Amino acid sequence: MPLSRSLSNHFTQNGLMINQDEIISKLLERKFRISHSYSTKNSYHAGIKKFVEFLRVQYNFDLKQLFHKILNTKEIDPLEVLDEFYTFLSNYKTRNSRGYGSEAINQYVRISKDLLNSQGCKIYSEDLKLKFRLPKKTQSYQKGLSREVINRVIRFANPKLATIILMACSSGMRIGEIIQLRHCDVEFGNPTIVKIRAETAKTRETRLTHISAEATNSLKDYLAKSEHPKQNDDYLFLLQHKDRIKNAQNRGDRRTQQLREQIVTLSEEERFAKSVTATKHNLEQQLGRCIKKIPELNSKNENGRNVIHFHAFRSWFKTQVTDAHQSDFAEALMGHKSLKLLYYRQNDDVRAKTYRDIEYSVTISDSTIMNKNYSEVQKDNSELRGMVEILSKQLRELERKIEIQI
């Protein structure tokens, strides 16, 4: 049941009757307006639901009573509430008995703090730190991918998923950035240029990157097999809201009516963000099905997450380009923000040349790499033959001079 339907109480603030549903809706709308991410909105929704569960278990009352006791009667200190919520989350047992990790606890406490602050509770970060310390985020060990592993996954993938994997591995793009690419964002060439628009980038900054010849050929093949030729403004991979309705209707999916209702209940921006989230989720499911077909690749990291996931392809790109001694170049293409990259600027020709120099390192196909190595061996042999020829000429000239002197 949606949270907004389960919380239908009112409470008094400054003599006015305040609707809880409106408060929650406004908070969620504000977070979406700032982040432009439906995933962020869903995370806040989940955090509020967990906070409501805590109030019911710990105090046996709801949000209406909480705000009344904090703002009107002053019976409850909001810092005490968050402290107890922290303890509640730390001791909470989920279905798999793993409990909540430090990252989830930090997120839920932060969301609850935002909810309380939105109603004038005035909880400052400094006061929160004096009351209790949130757990430090732990970094679990994550295995790196190999070229062989990625190759095996691609062989089991459909053309769309295989193309996206190759693009991620050769460009360092985030999966959300790839999903929102339009046909006009790709300029085929040697190498192919990809423009990540500011509104689709996590950093909200436009940047350029490249994809390998291997990924370029895969993308061309994918577009050639498309039922409808892509126009400039068409998305390459995004399944838009109207397409989701059509697909659900064809499958006889019971969510068809719900998707139709969202045309009225959600803004155009929200429908688009929801489509991005749905497309990403669909691709993650496709990837999950691929690795399940290969039992030895269906392993998990210490944090319980699959070893093979979309962000791992981005990490693979960073590792490969760094090993090719172009760490700053990798950071720039990936869109990482750091002080050392503030003045790192390359013109188009230099960037393209640098990418061609490291392209072999982000190419998955073994045959392509062998051809690259063979070309390098041929080049080395040619240079050696040239050096031998020069030395032979010098030796003959020296012998001629010796004969003259004799």
C-alpha positions as CSV (number, residue, x, y, z in Angstrom):
1,M,0.0,0.0,0.0
2,P,1.4,3.5,-0.9
3,L,2.5,5.4,2.2
4,S,0.3,8.4,1.3
5,R,-2.8,6.1,1.6
6,S,-1.8,4.6,4.9
7,L,-1.3,7.9,6.6
8,S,-4.5,9.8,6.5
9,N,-4.3,11.7,9.9
10,H,-4.0,15.4,10.6
11,F,-2.2,17.3,13.3
12,T,-2.3,20.9,14.6
13,Q,0.6,23.3,13.9
14,N,0.3,27.0,14.8
15,G,-3.4,26.5,15.1
16,L,-3.8,25.0,11.6
17,M,-4.9,21.5,10.7
18,I,-2.1,20.0,8.7
19,N,-2.6,16.9,6.5
20,Q,0.1,14.3,6.9
21,D,-0.3,13.2,3.3
22,E,0.4,16.6,2.0
23,I,3.5,17.0,4.2
24,I,4.9,13.7,2.9
25,S,4.0,14.4,-0.7
26,K,5.6,17.8,-0.5
27,L,8.8,16.4,0.9
28,L,9.0,13.7,-1.8
29,E,8.2,16.3,-4.5
30,R,11.0,18.6,-3.2
31,K,13.5,15.7,-3.2
32,F,12.5,14.8,-6.8
33,R,12.8,18.4,-7.9
34,I,16.3,18.6,-6.5
35,S,17.6,15.2,-7.7
36,H,15.4,14.6,-10.8
37,S,15.7,11.0,-9.8
38,Y,12.7,8.7,-9.2
39,S,15.1,6.3,-7.4
40,T,15.8,9.1,-4.8
41,K,12.1,9.7,-4.4
42,N,11.6,5.9,-3.8
43,S,14.4,5.8,-1.3
44,Y,12.8,8.7,0.7
45,H,9.5,6.9,0.5
46,A,11.0,3.7,1.9
47,G,12.8,5.6,4.6
48,I,9.6,7.3,5.8
49,K,7.8,4.0,5.8
50,K,10.5,2.5,8.0
51,F,10.3,5.5,10.4
52,V,6.6,5.1,10.7
53,E,7.1,1.4,11.5
54,F,9.6,2.4,14.2
55,L,7.1,4.9,15.8
56,R,4.4,2.2,15.9
57,V,6.7,-0.4,17.5
58,Q,8.6,1.9,19.8
59,Y,6.0,4.4,21.0
60,N,2.7,3.0,19.7
61,F,1.7,6.2,18.0
62,D,1.9,7.7,14.5
63,L,3.4,10.8,12.9
64,K,0.4,13.0,13.9
65,Q,1.1,12.3,17.6
66,L,4.9,12.6,17.1
67,F,4.7,16.1,15.6
68,H,2.1,17.1,18.3
69,K,4.4,16.0,21.1
70,I,7.4,17.7,19.6
71,L,6.0,21.0,18.4
72,N,3.0,21.6,20.6
73,T,3.5,20.0,24.0
74,K,7.3,19.8,23.9
75,E,7.1,16.3,25.5
76,I,9.5,14.7,23.1
77,D,13.0,15.7,22.0
78,P,13.4,15.0,18.3
79,L,17.1,14.1,18.9
80,E,16.0,11.4,21.3
81,V,13.7,10.0,18.7
82,L,16.4,9.8,16.1
83,D,18.8,8.2,18.6
84,E,16.2,5.5,19.4
85,F,15.5,5.1,15.7
86,Y,19.3,4.5,15.2
87,T,19.2,1.8,17.8
88,F,16.0,0.3,16.3
89,L,17.7,0.0,12.9
90,S,20.9,-1.4,14.4
91,N,18.9,-4.2,16.0
92,Y,16.5,-4.8,13.1
93,K,16.5,-8.2,11.5
94,T,15.6,-8.4,7.9
95,R,14.3,-11.5,6.1
96,N,17.8,-12.7,5.3
97,S,18.9,-12.0,8.9
98,R,21.8,-9.8,7.7
99,G,20.3,-6.7,9.4
100,Y,20.8,-3.2,8.1
101,G,24.3,-2.1,7.1
102,S,25.9,1.2,8.0
103,E,25.0,2.7,4.6
104,A,21.3,1.9,5.1
105,I,21.2,3.2,8.7
106,N,22.9,6.4,7.6
107,Q,20.4,6.9,4.8
108,Y,17.3,6.2,6.9
109,V,18.3,8.4,9.8
110,R,19.1,11.2,7.3
111,I,15.7,10.9,5.7
112,S,13.9,10.9,9.0
113,K,15.9,14.0,10.0
114,D,14.8,15.7,6.8
115,L,11.2,14.8,7.5
116,L,11.3,16.3,11.0
117,N,13.1,19.4,9.8
118,S,10.5,19.9,7.1
119,Q,8.0,20.6,9.9
120,G,10.2,23.0,11.9
121,C,11.8,20.6,14.3
122,K,15.2,22.3,13.7
123,I,17.6,19.5,14.1
124,Y,21.1,20.7,13.3
125,S,23.9,18.3,12.2
126,E,26.1,19.6,15.0
127,D,23.5,18.7,17.7
128,L,23.0,15.3,16.1
129,K,26.8,14.6,16.3
130,L,26.8,15.6,20.0
131,K,23.9,13.2,20.7
132,F,25.3,10.2,18.8
133,R,27.6,9.2,16.0
134,L,26.2,7.5,12.9
135,P,28.2,4.4,11.9
136,K,31.1,4.9,9.5
137,K,30.5,3.5,6.0
138,T,32.4,0.3,5.5
139,Q,34.0,-0.6,2.2
140,S,33.8,-4.3,1.4
141,Y,36.2,-6.0,-0.9
142,Q,35.0,-6.2,-4.5
143,K,36.5,-8.5,-7.1
144,G,37.6,-7.0,-10.4
145,L,36.3,-8.3,-13.7
146,S,38.5,-9.9,-16.3
147,R,38.2,-9.5,-20.1
148,E,37.4,-13.3,-20.3
149,V,34.5,-12.9,-17.8
150,I,33.0,-9.9,-19.7
151,N,33.3,-11.8,-23.0
152,R,31.4,-14.7,-21.6
153,V,28.6,-12.5,-20.3
154,I,28.3,-10.8,-23.7
155,R,28.0,-14.1,-25.5
156,F,24.8,-14.9,-23.4
157,A,23.4,-11.4,-23.8
158,N,20.8,-10.2,-26.3
159,P,22.0,-7.5,-28.8
160,K,20.7,-4.6,-26.8
161,L,22.3,-5.7,-23.5
162,A,25.6,-6.7,-25.3
163,T,25.8,-3.3,-26.9
164,I,25.3,-1.5,-23.6
165,I,27.9,-3.6,-21.9
166,L,30.5,-2.8,-24.6
167,M,29.6,0.9,-24.4
168,A,30.0,0.9,-20.7
169,C,33.3,-1.0,-20.8
170,S,34.9,1.3,-23.4
171,S,33.6,4.7,-22.2
172,G,33.2,4.6,-18.4
173,M,29.6,5.9,-18.7
174,R,27.1,5.3,-16.0
175,I,24.2,3.0,-16.9
176,G,21.8,5.9,-16.3
177,E,23.7,8.1,-18.8
178,I,23.7,5.3,-21.4
179,I,20.0,4.8,-21.0
180,Q,19.3,8.5,-21.7
181,L,21.5,8.8,-24.8
182,R,19.8,10.1,-27.9
183,H,20.7,9.4,-31.5
184,C,22.1,12.9,-31.9
185,D,24.4,12.4,-28.9
186,V,26.5,9.9,-30.9
187,E,28.9,11.0,-33.6
188,F,30.2,7.9,-35.4
189,G,33.9,8.2,-36.4
190,N,37.4,7.0,-35.4
191,P,36.9,7.0,-32.5
192,T,33.1,7.5,-32.1
193,I,32.3,10.5,-29.9
194,V,29.5,10.3,-27.3
195,K,28.1,13.5,-25.7
196,I,26.6,13.2,-22.2
197,R,24.2,16.0,-21.7
198,A,24.3,18.0,-18.5
199,E,20.7,17.0,-17.5
200,T,21.5,13.3,-17.8
201,A,24.9,13.4,-16.0
202,K,25.2,12.8,-12.3
203,T,27.4,15.9,-11.9
204,R,25.0,18.0,-14.1
205,E,27.9,18.9,-16.4
206,T,28.1,18.2,-20.1
207,R,31.1,16.1,-21.1
208,L,32.4,14.1,-24.1
209,T,33.7,10.5,-24.1
210,H,34.4,7.8,-26.7
211,I,33.4,4.3,-27.4
212,S,35.6,1.7,-29.0
213,A,35.4,0.5,-32.6
214,E,34.1,-2.8,-31.2
215,A,31.2,-1.0,-29.3
216,T,30.6,1.2,-32.4
217,N,30.0,-1.8,-34.7
218,S,27.7,-3.4,-32.1
219,L,25.7,-0.1,-31.8
220,K,25.4,0.2,-35.6
221,D,24.2,-3.4,-35.8
222,Y,21.7,-2.9,-33.0
223,L,20.3,0.3,-34.7
224,A,20.2,-1.5,-38.1
225,K,18.0,-4.2,-36.7
226,S,15.6,-1.7,-35.0
227,E,12.0,-1.9,-36.2
228,H,11.8,1.8,-36.4
229,P,14.8,3.9,-37.7
230,K,16.0,6.2,-35.0
231,Q,15.6,10.0,-35.5
232,N,17.9,12.6,-34.0
233,D,15.9,13.1,-30.9
234,D,15.0,9.5,-30.4
235,Y,16.5,7.6,-27.4
236,L,18.7,4.7,-28.2
237,F,17.7,2.4,-25.3
238,L,15.1,4.2,-23.2
239,L,11.7,2.6,-22.9
240,Q,9.4,5.6,-22.6
241,H,6.1,5.7,-20.8
242,K,3.9,5.2,-23.9
243,D,6.1,2.2,-24.9
244,R,5.8,0.7,-21.4
245,I,2.0,0.9,-21.6
246,K,2.0,-0.7,-25.1
247,N,4.3,-3.6,-23.9
248,A,2.2,-4.1,-20.7
249,Q,-1.0,-4.2,-22.8
250,N,0.5,-6.8,-25.2
251,R,1.5,-9.0,-22.3
252,G,-1.9,-8.6,-20.6
253,D,-0.1,-7.1,-17.6
254,R,-2.4,-6.0,-14.8
255,R,-0.2,-2.9,-14.4
256,T,-1.5,-1.5,-17.7
257,Q,-4.3,0.5,-16.0
258,Q,-1.8,1.8,-13.4
259,L,0.5,3.0,-16.1
260,R,-2.3,4.8,-17.8
261,E,-3.4,6.5,-14.6
262,Q,0.2,7.8,-14.1
263,I,-0.3,10.0,-17.2
264,V,-2.8,12.0,-15.1
265,T,-1.3,11.6,-11.6
266,L,2.4,12.2,-12.5
267,S,4.0,15.1,-14.2
268,E,5.8,14.6,-17.5
269,E,9.2,14.9,-15.7
270,E,8.2,12.3,-13.1
271,R,7.0,9.9,-15.8
272,F,10.3,10.3,-17.7
273,A,12.3,9.7,-14.5
274,K,10.2,6.7,-13.7
275,S,10.8,5.3,-17.2
276,V,14.6,5.7,-16.7
277,T,14.3,3.8,-13.4
278,A,12.2,1.1,-15.0
279,T,14.5,0.7,-18.0
280,K,17.5,0.5,-15.7
281,H,15.7,-2.1,-13.5
282,N,14.8,-4.1,-16.6
283,L,18.4,-4.1,-17.9
284,E,19.6,-5.2,-14.4
285,Q,17.2,-8.1,-14.5
286,Q,18.4,-9.1,-18.0
287,L,22.0,-9.0,-16.8
288,G,21.1,-11.1,-13.7
289,R,19.5,-13.7,-16.0
290,C,22.7,-13.8,-18.1
291,I,25.0,-14.5,-15.2
292,K,22.7,-17.1,-13.7
293,K,23.2,-19.1,-16.9
294,I,26.9,-19.3,-16.0
295,P,27.0,-20.8,-12.5
296,E,30.7,-20.1,-11.8
297,L,30.1,-16.4,-12.7
298,N,27.0,-16.1,-10.5
299,S,29.0,-15.1,-7.4
300,K,28.6,-12.3,-4.9
301,N,30.9,-9.9,-3.1
302,E,31.2,-9.5,0.7
303,N,28.4,-7.0,0.7
304,G,26.0,-9.5,-0.9
305,R,25.9,-7.8,-4.3
306,N,26.6,-9.6,-7.5
307,V,30.2,-9.5,-8.7
308,I,29.0,-8.7,-12.2
309,H,26.9,-5.5,-12.3
310,F,26.8,-2.4,-14.5
311,H,28.9,-0.3,-12.2
312,A,31.6,-3.0,-12.3
313,F,31.9,-2.4,-16.0
314,R,32.6,1.3,-15.3
315,S,35.2,0.2,-12.7
316,W,36.8,-2.1,-15.3
317,F,37.1,0.8,-17.7
318,K,38.9,2.9,-15.0
319,T,41.2,0.1,-14.1
320,Q,42.2,-0.7,-17.7
321,V,42.9,3.0,-18.7
322,T,44.8,3.6,-15.5
323,D,46.9,0.5,-16.2
324,A,47.6,2.1,-19.6
325,H,49.1,5.0,-17.7
326,Q,46.3,7.5,-18.4
327,S,44.6,7.9,-15.0
328,D,43.6,11.5,-15.4
329,F,42.2,10.8,-18.9
330,A,40.1,8.0,-17.5
331,E,38.7,10.3,-14.7
332,A,37.9,13.0,-17.3
333,L,36.0,10.7,-19.6
334,M,34.1,9.2,-16.6
335,G,33.0,12.6,-15.3
336,H,34.6,12.4,-11.9
337,K,35.0,15.7,-10.2
338,S,38.3,16.4,-8.4
339,L,40.6,19.4,-7.8
340,K,43.3,18.0,-10.0
341,L,41.0,17.8,-13.0
342,L,39.8,21.4,-12.6
343,Y,42.3,22.5,-15.2
344,Y,42.6,19.2,-17.1
345,R,41.5,20.2,-20.6
346,Q,42.2,18.5,-23.9
347,N,41.1,19.7,-27.4
348,D,39.1,17.3,-29.6
349,D,42.1,16.1,-31.7
350,V,44.3,15.3,-28.7
351,R,41.5,13.6,-26.8
352,A,40.7,11.4,-29.9
353,K,44.4,10.5,-30.3
354,T,44.8,9.7,-26.6
355,Y,41.7,7.4,-26.8
356,R,43.0,5.6,-29.9
357,D,46.3,5.0,-28.0
358,I,44.4,3.3,-25.1
359,E,41.5,1.8,-27.1
360,Y,43.2,-1.7,-27.1
361,S,43.0,-1.7,-23.3
362,V,39.2,-1.3,-23.3
363,T,38.4,-3.7,-26.1
364,I,36.8,-7.0,-25.1
365,S,37.2,-9.1,-28.2
366,D,40.3,-11.3,-28.1
367,S,40.6,-11.2,-31.9
368,T,40.7,-7.4,-31.9
369,I,43.5,-7.4,-29.3
370,M,45.4,-10.0,-31.2
371,N,45.2,-7.9,-34.3
372,K,46.4,-4.9,-32.3
373,N,49.3,-6.9,-30.9
374,Y,50.1,-8.3,-34.4
375,S,50.2,-4.8,-35.8
376,E,52.5,-3.7,-33.0
377,V,54.8,-6.7,-33.7
378,Q,54.8,-5.8,-37.4
379,K,55.7,-2.2,-36.6
380,D,58.5,-3.3,-34.2
381,N,59.8,-5.8,-36.9
382,S,59.8,-3.0,-39.5
383,E,61.7,-0.7,-37.2
384,L,64.2,-3.5,-36.4
385,R,64.7,-4.2,-40.1
386,G,65.3,-0.5,-40.7
387,M,67.9,-0.4,-37.9
388,V,69.6,-3.6,-39.3
389,E,69.7,-2.0,-42.8
390,I,71.3,1.2,-41.4
391,L,73.9,-0.9,-39.4
392,S,74.7,-3.0,-42.5
393,K,75.3,0.2,-44.6
394,Q,77.6,1.5,-41.9
395,L,79.4,-1.8,-41.7
396,R,79.9,-1.9,-45.5
397,E,81.2,1.7,-45.4
398,L,83.6,0.8,-42.7
399,E,84.9,-2.2,-44.6
400,R,85.4,-0.1,-47.7
401,K,87.4,2.5,-45.8
402,I,89.6,-0.3,-44.3
403,E,90.3,-1.8,-47.7
404,I,91.3,1.7,-49.0
405,Q,93.7,2.2,-46.1
406,I,95.3,-1.3,-46.7
